C-alpha cells in the first residue's frame, strides 16, 4: 500500500502555484522542477520505482552512506547536512528549538532542509519526532490519551481519527515522520513503557494499528519496537524476552504483521534481546522474518544509539556497524556520534564487509518512502496546517477519546453518576489539578513532569465546568477541610510522569504515602469516596479498594481532563474495558489473560451505569456535500446537518475522500487541502453520535480539480 502524500505533487497545478506568494522559507517549486527533464527522479509523473532507480544510479558511496545516517538536531548543522549528505535528523524527547512554538519548529526544519537541498542530488531529509500521543514535543499541541487508554476504548475508528489529527499537527510544525505507534504487547505491568502499549492481547494491539492509516494520510509512521520489547523478564526495560520462537510469533509478532499489511513506512528495532541476542543485530528476525516473510517494503531504523549495545561495551565500533547493517538495519539513529558512524560505514562498504547490494537495498527503501510522502515535490514545512495545532476540533476529539477510555471498575450503591445540581462535592489528590500528571511521560520532555506543563483542562477544572451553578466544588490537594457536609469526595490519585527505564517498578506498583494520606482523610469524613486513578498501568490497590465506593481507571488522559468529568457526572455512560488484567497482588506479576491466574479485575472488565438505556440508533445521514468554490489545491465542503435519533447527542462528522478518512469536524463544513490539479475526487460524509453510532454515508460529491480553479456542479467541476 502506498503512503498517501504529505505534500502532494500538484501535477497539473504548477503554473498556478508559481504565481502564489511563497510561505516563509519556502522556495518556489520551479527551483526543484526546472531540471526534471535532465533528472528523471525529480519528475513526479514517473512511477516511484523508476524514480528511485534513476536516483540510485546517480548516487556515490558518500550519498548512500549519508542517506543511512540520522543525527540529532542539537548535534548537527545545516552545513553539515550538506557536507555529509545526511538523510535524516531527529528530535529526542524534549529536544526543541529555543522558542518552542510551531513557527520556530517549522523555521528550524526549513533550515535543515535547505542544507539537504544544497547537496548535488538535492535529496531532502526526513525529520523524525516521537509524536506518540499527539505532537507532544511541540507546545500548544493537542495531547491525546496514551495508548493504554486508547486500548481501553476498543474503538479502532476513533484511534484512526486520532492518527489523522496528530498527522495534521505534526506537519503543521514542519516534521514529516513520527516514531509511532508503539505496537508492543505489554505482558508485565512493572515495565516502564506499559502505557505505550494498547494492551496485553496481541489481537487488540493489532486492531489498534488503525492509527497507522490515520497517520499516513500525511506523515510517515513507525511501528515499534520490533520485536518482543513488552515481554522482557520482570518487565526490565531493554531486557531479555525469554520465549520460544512459537511464543514470540504468537504473542508479539501479530501487531507487526498488521502494521505491514497497513503499509507502515518504517519499523524501529527494540533495544531488547530475544533469548540473549540483541535485536539490533538479529538478521533472522530483521531480514528473514520482517522483510522476507512479512513482506515489509519500508525501511528499518535503529533506536537511539542502539548499535552501541551490540557488544555490551560503551560506544560503538566498526564491527557493530557491520553487524547491524548486514542484519537488516537501513537507517541508523546515531544522535551524537554520527560522524564516527559515517566513517565506519564508509570504510565497511569500501572494504566489502558490507556488500553494496545491502547498501543499495537500504537506500532504495529510504528513498521510496521519501518519494511516497511527497518530499521531493514540496520539501519545506507546510505551514497551512499550523492552524490545526491545538485546535478546538482536535481537543473535542481528544475529549471524546478520554471519556471512551474511562473504565468503571467499582460502583457501590450506584454512587456514580454524580448529580450535577445541589450540595457540595470535595475534590482532592495530587493529580486533580495537575495537567502534567494527567499527561504523563513523553509530554514536552522525555520523562514528562508534574505541573502546568501544557495548555488544556485539568480534571478538577472539568468537574467545575460539568456541575450546575448550585453545586459547590471545593478542592484541596491534601484533603484538608472535608467533612460530612459534602455529599461526595473525589480523590484523583496515582502515578507521576515517567518514561522508559526511569518508569520500571520491579518492587511493585503501590500507591505512595501522599495518596494513602489523602484517602485516609476522606474516608474518615464518612462521605462516599470516588477514586479516579491516573496511571499508566494497573496499580497495586487490592488492599485498599474495599474502602472505596467507586473506582475509575482514567489512565493518562492527556490535555482534555473534562472527558473524565463527562463520565463522573453522567453526560456519557462509561464504555471502556480493561486492556490489561488488573493484578490481585504484587506477587502475581506478570498476569495476563489465559495464563490461569485470577486477577482483581479480568482483562476486558468494565462496568456501566445500570439505569442508562444504551443508544444504539445511528444519526440520520448528512446531506449531499457541496463545494461552491474550489482552488487548484483546496476546497471547502458544506452539507445539511444530521439529526440525532438515539438521545446521546450528535458528536460530529467524518469526511472521506475516495473512501479514505481525511478529517473530522464538529460543524457541517470542512476545509480540504492538498488537492492535485486535473484529478478526480469523490467526497462523502458520515455523522457520528456521542454513543459511537455512525450514520450511512451521504450521497457523494464528485469533483475534478483543474489548475485554474473550478466550480462544483451536480456533474462535477467545470472550468471557472
N, C-alpha and C positions, 0 to 999 in steps of 0.2 A: 504494500500500500504506500503510495507516495504521500509525503507530508504536505499538507496544504501550505501555500506560500505565505510567509510573514510579510514580505514586501513584494507584491505582485508585479510581474514584469511589465504590465500595461502595454501589451504588444502593439495595439493599433492606436494608442493614445500618446505616442511620443511627441508629436508636433504640438498638441495642446498643452502637454505638461511642461515643455520647454519654455512656454510663454508665461508660466506661472512663477510668481516670486518664490525663490528657494528658501527653505527653512534655515535657521541659524546653523552654520557649519556644514550645510549640505551642498555638494557640488552638483551642477546640472548633469542630467543623465547623458547629454551629448558627450561629455568628457570621457565617459566609460564606453559608449557605444560607437563612437566615431571609428574605432579600429576593428569593429567586429567582423568586417569583411576580410581583414587580414588575420584575425584571431577568432576562429570559429567558436572557441569556448565562451566567448563573450556574447554570442548570438542566442538570445532566449528562445528563438523559434526552432532551434535544433533539439533533438532528443537529448535527455540528460546524459545517457551513456556515451553518446557521440561527443558531447562537450567535454566530458571527463577524459575520454581517450585523447582528444586533441590537447588538452591542458597537460595531462600527464606526460605526453611525448615531448613537451617543451621544457619540462622541469629538470633542474640539475639535482645532484645529491643534496646540496645545501637547501634548495627549495623543499625537497621531500622531507628532510630532517626537520626543517622549521615547521612544516605542517603538523608534524607529530609531537610538537612541543607546546606545552601550556604553562605560562608563567603567571604569578600573582601580581595584581595591579600595582601593589606597593613596591614591587621589586623589579619593575621594567618600565622603560620609557618608550614613547612613540618612535624615537630614533632607533632604539634597539630592536623594535619590531621590524623596522625597515632593514636594518643591518643583518639581522639573523633570520629574517623572513618567517617570523613566528606565525603559527596557525591559530593560536587561541590565547586568551587572557581570562583570568577568573578573579572573582572576589571571594576570599574566605569569609567565614562568619564574622560580621562586624567591620569588614574592610570596605570603607566607603569614602567618597570624596570628602574634602574638608567640610563643605556645606552639604549636609545630607538632604538634598531636595531632588525631585525628579529632573529638573532642568540641569542641575550640576552633574547628575549621573549621565544624562544624555550628552552634555558637553565633554565629559571625560571619555565616554565611549567614542564619540566622533573624533577626538584627538588620537586615540589609539588606532581607529580605523584609517585615519589619514596616513598614519605610519605604514599600515599594511598596503594601502593603495599606492604608496610610493615605491614599492618593490617592482622589479622588472615585469612580473607577470600579473601584478595588481590583484592578488588573491586576498579577499577580505578575511578578517579574523572572525571567529566565534567568540562571544563573551558569555562565560558561564557564571551562574549565580545559584545559590541554594534558595530558590523560591519554593519552600516546602509547605507553607500554609498561607498562601498569598505571597506577594513580593515582599517578604518580611524583612529584607535588608534596607528597604527604602522607606524613609519616614513619611508617614501620611498614607501608606498603602492600607488596604483592607486586610485585616488579619483574620483568616478563616480558622475554624477549629482544626486542631491537629488530627492526623489520620485516624487515631484510635476513636475519636468522636465520630468521624465520618463513617467508620466501620459500623458504629452503633446505629446509624440511620438506616442501614440496609437499603440505601437509595442510590443506585449507580447513576441514574439520570441526573440527580442533584449533584453528584460528585463530578459528572462530566461538565455541568454548567459552571461549577466552581473552577474547574480546569480552564475553561474558556475565559472566565472573568480574570483569573490570575494571569493568563497569557496577555490579555489586553493591558494589564497594569505593568507587566514585565516589559513589553515593547514600548510602552509609554515612557519608561525611564531609560530606554536605549538598549537593554540587554536582549539577547536573542536565543539563549539556551539556559534551561533550568535543570539543575541536578535533582529532579523529582519526576515521578514519585518513588518513594521507598516502597517496594513490594515485598519486603521481608515478612516472614511468618514468625511472629514473636511467640516463643514457646516457654519463656521464663520471665516472669514479671520483674525479677531483680535486675534485668538488663536495662541499662540507662537509655536505650533507644526504643523502648517498648511503645511509646506514644507515636513513633514514626510509622508503626505498623497499623494496618487496618484491622488486624485481629490474629487469632491463633489458628484459624481454619484456612487452609490454602484455597478452598473454593470461594470463601468470602473475599480474600485478598485478590484472587483472580478476577472476581466480578467487579471489584472497585478499580481495576485498571482502566475503567471508562474515563478516568481523569486524563489519561494519555490522549484520548480522542479530543477532549476539550483543549488541552494544552497545545496540541499540534495543529490546531487551526491557525496558529500564528507563530509559535516558537518551537524549538527543538526540545523534546522531553528526554528524560533519562530514567530507565528502570534500574534501581539499585537495591541492595548491594549484592552482586552475584558472587556466590550463592550460599545460603545457609547461615547468614550472619545472625538470624534470630534464634538459632538453635544451639548456640555455644554452651558448653558445660558450665552450669552455675550462673548463666546469664552474664558471663565475663565478656565485656566489650573487647573486640579484636581477638577473642579466644579461639578455642578449637571446637568444631562441630563433629562429635564422635558418633557418626551414623554409618550404616551400611549404604552402599550405592542405591539399593532399592528404597531405603527410608528417605534418603536425600531426594530422590526423584519423586517420591510420593508426597512429601511434606513441603519441600522448599522450591522445587522446580516449576510446579504448575503456574504460579503467577508470572514467571518469566516467559513461559510458553504463551500465556495470554497476552503479555506485553508485545511479544514478537508478532503475534497474529494481528495486533492492532497497528503494527507498523512503527513501533517506537524507534526513534532515530539513533539513540545511543544507550549503552549499558555500562554502568560503573561497577568495577570489581570490588569485592569486600576485602577489608583488612584481615579478616579472619582466616582460619585454616580449616581444611577438611581432613580429619584423621592425621593431623600433624603436618600436612603440606599446605603452604601458603597459597591462597587463591591467585595472587598476583603472578605466580609462576606456573600455574596449573594448565598445561596445554590440553589435557584431556577435557577438562570442563570448559575452557575458553574456546578452543578451536573445534574439537571433535563434537562436543555436545551443543554448545551455544550456536556456533556459526554453521556447522555442518548438519547436525541432527535437527535442530530447531529452525534452521534456515535464516538466521539473523543476518541481515544485509547492511545494518548500520555499523557504527564503529564502537569499539570498546575503549573506555577511558579508565585510567587508574584512579584510585582515591588519593587524597592529599599525601604526597611523598610516599606512596605505597610501596614503590620498589625498594625503598631504603630497608625494608624489613625482611627481605628475602633471605639474607644470610645471617640474620639475627644480630648484626652489628650496626653501630651508628654510622650513618652516611651510606650513600650508595656507591657501587663500584661498576666498572665496565662489565664485569661478569653478570651482575644483577640486571643491567640494561639488556644484555644479550638474552638472558633467560626470560625476562618479561616480554620483550618484543617477539621472540620466537614462540612463546607460549600463546600469543594472540592479542596482546595489547596493541592498540592502534595509536592512541594518543596518551601521552604520559604527563600527568599533573606533577610538575616539579616546581613548586611555588617559589623557592628561594634559590635553588642551585641549578637553574635551568641552563646556564651557560656551560656548566660542567657536563650536564646531560647531553647537550648538543655536541660537545667534543667527543664524549664516549660513543654516542650513537653514530657519529660520522666515522670514527675510527673502526667501529664494528662493521659498518656497511662496506667501507673500502677494503677491509681485510677479508671480507666474505663470511665473517662469523654470523652475520645476519644477511640472508640472501636478498638480493634486490627484488625478487618476486614477493617477498614478505613485506618489504617497504612499499612497493607499488600497490599491494593489496590494501595496506593501511591507508595510503593516500587516496586510493580510489574510494574507499568507504567514507573518508572525511569529506572529500570534495563533492561527492554525491549529495551528502546532507546539506552542504553549503549551497549548492545549486537548488536543491529541493525547497529550501526556505527563502529563496529569492535574494540571497546576499549579493550576488554579482550584479543584479539589476538595480537594487537600491540598498547600498551598503550602510548608509547612515541611519541614525536614530529616527524613528517615525514618531515625531512629536505630536501628531494629530491624536494619538491615544492618551496623551498626558491627562486629558480631562476625565478619563475613566478611573484614575488613581484615587482610591478612597471615595469614589462616587456614592451618592445616595442609593443608586441602583445596586451596586455591589455590596454595600452594607446591608441592604434589605435581604439580599441573597445569603449573606453570612449569618444574619439573624435567623433566617429560616433553617440554616444548617445547624445552628446552636440548638434551637428548640427541638428539631428532629433527632438530635444526638442525646438528649436527656434521657437517662434510664431511671425509672422509678423502681427502686429495689424494696422499699418498705413503705406502708401507708396504713398504720394502725388507726382504726376507727374513722377511716376516710378523712383524716385531718387535712389532706390536700384534695382538691384545690382550696386555697385560702380565699375567703370572701374579700372583695375589694373595698367594700364600704364599712365604715364604723369601727370604733375601738382603736387600740394601739397594737403595733407589731414591733418587736425588738429584733434588730439585726446585729450580729457580732461575728468576729472571726477575722483572721489576718488577710483573707482573700476576698472579703466582701467589697472592699473599696480599693482594690489593687489590680489595675489593668495589666501590670507586668506579671503578677502571679497567674492571672487567668489566661494569659497568652503563652506562657511557658518559654522553653528554650527556643533557639533559632528565631528570636524576635529582636531585630536591630543588631544584636550581638550573637555570638556563637552560643554561649550558655544562657542567654537571656538574663533578666534581672528584675527584682521587685520594684514597684513604684509606678509613677506616672510616666510610662515609657513611650506610649503611642497614643494617638487620638482614638477615641472610641467611648464606649459606655461601660462603666463598671456594673457589677451585679447589683449593688445597692442603689445605684442610680436608676437601673432598670426597674427595681422594685418601687422606687418613689414614683416613677412615671406610670407604673401599672395601677396603682391604687387610686381610689376616689379622693376627692378633696376632704372628705370627712374622716379619713384614716390618718393617724399619726404614725410616722415611721421614725424610730429612734435608733441611731447607730452608735455603738461603742465597740471598738476592736476587741477589748478585753472582756466585754460582757458586763462591765460595771453599770449598775443602775437598773438592772432588770428586776421586776417584782411581779406580784400576782395581778397587777392591773393590766398587764399585757395579755392579749388573747393568744399569742403565739410568739415563739422565738425562733429565728432562722440563724443557724450557725454555718458560716461559709469557711470551710477548713480545707486542709490537705497539704499538697506539696508546694515548695517554692521552685523557681525555674532551675533547670539544668539541661545539659545535653549529653552526648555520648561520653563515656569514660567517667566524667565527674558525676554522672547520674546512676552509676552502678550501685546497688544496695545489697551486697552479699549478706549483711547482718539482719536484713528484714525491712519491712515497709510500714512500720507502725506510725501512729500519729505522734507529733512532737509534744513537748511539755506545754507549750503555749496553747495548742489545740485542746489538750486534756483539761487545762485550767479553765478555758472558756466553757467547755461542755459541763464541767462540774458546777460552775456558777449558774449557768442557765437551768440545769436540772434542779438545782437547789431552790430555784424560784417557784417550782411547781407548775410551770406552764408547759404546754406542748412544745417539744423541741424538734425542729425540722433541720436535718443536716444536709447541706449541699457540699459534696466532696469535689474539690477542684484538684485533679491529679492526672498524671499521665499514664496511670495504670491502676489496677485494683490494689487496695491497701489492706493492711492487717487490722481489721476492725471488729473481728468476731467477738472479742471480749467486751466491746463497748456497745455494740449495736442494739442489744436488748433494751437499753435505757433510752433509745431514741424513738420518737413517734413516727418519723418519716425519714427516708434516706433517698437522696437523688444523686446519682453519679453524673456530674456535669463535665467531666474530663477536662480538657484545656480549651475553653470555648473561643478564645481569641478576643477580638476587639469589640464584639457586639454582645455584651452581657445582658442586654434586655431580653435576649432569647431565653435565658434561664427563667426570668420573671414571667414570660409568656406561659410557661408550664406551671409554675408555682401558683399562679392566680387563675388558671383555667381557661385562658384565651385559646390554648391549644392543649389537648389531652396528650400525655406522654406516649410516644410510639417507639422510642429507642429500645434496642435489645442488646444485651451484653455481647461484645465481640471477643471477650476473654472469659474464661472460667474464673470466678472470684474465690480465692482460697479460703479455707476454713481456719488455717493456722499457718504460721511461717514455715513450719516443717513440711508442709505439703508441696512446696515448690520443688520442681515445676509441676503444675497441674493443668491438664488440658483435656478437652473433650475426647472421650473414647479411651482414656488411659486407666479406667477402673476406679479412679479416685472420685469421691463426692465432695464438691466444694461447698462453700457457704451459699453461693448462688451459681447456678449452672450456666454454661455457655448458652446464649440465646434467651436468657431470662429477662423479663421486663414487665412491669405492671402498667395498667392504665387506670383511668377513673371509671369506677363501676357505674356511675349514674349518667354516663355520656353515651348517646347513640352515635355510633360511628357514621361519618359522612362518606357514603360510597357512591354518590351521584356526581357524574362529571359535569363541568360547566358547559354551557352552550358553545358551539363553535364560533370563533371570531368571524367578522365579515371579511369578504374578499379584500386583500390588501390593495391599495392604490399607491402610486408614486407620481405625484403631479409634476415633479421636475427631477431631472437626472443629469448629473455632470459626467464627464468621462471616467471618474473614479469613485463616485458615491451617489447615493440616493437616500431619501427618507420615506419609509413606508408608513402608511396610516391605514387603520381599519376600524370597523364598528366594534365596540366593546362587547365582550361576552357577558353572560348573566350567570351568577352562581345559583345552583339549583339544590345544593345539599345542606346549606346552612353554615358551612365553615368559613365562607367568605372567599372572594376572588383574590388570588395571590399574585397573578401576573401572567406574562406571555413568554413563550419560547419562539424564536424566529429561526426558520430553516431556509437555507439556500441550497437548492438541488438536493434536498433530503438531509443535509448536514446542519447541525445546530451552529448558528453563527452569533447568537446573542440572546439575552433575556432582558425584559423590561417590565416595569410595573404600570406603564401607561400604554395607551392604544396607538403608539407610534414608536418607530425605531430607526436610527440612522445607520445605514450600511456603508462601510468604507472598503477600500481595497479592491474595487472592481477593475476589470480589464477591458480595453477597447475591443469592439467587434466580437463580444462574447454574449452568449445567450444564457440567461439565468431564470430559474423558477423559484419563487418565494412563496412559502406557506407559513401560517401562524397557528400555534396551539396554545389554548388557555389552560391554566392550572389553578386549582383552588388550594386553600391552606391545609387541606387534609391530604394533599398529594395526588388528587384525581386530575386527569388530563382530558381535555376535550378532543373530539375528532379534529383533524386539521381543517383549516379554512380552504376554500377553493383557491387554486394557485393564481398568482400573478406572474406572467411570463414577460420578461423584458430583454431587449437586445441593446447593449451599450455601444454607442458609436463614438469615435474620437471627438466629434464636435458637440456632443451632448444631444439629448433627445427627450421626448415627452412620452409618458406611458399612455397607452390606449388599450382598449379591450383586446386588440390583436397584437399587443406587444409594444414596441417602441419605434417611433418613426423619427426621421431627422428633424431637428428643430429649425 
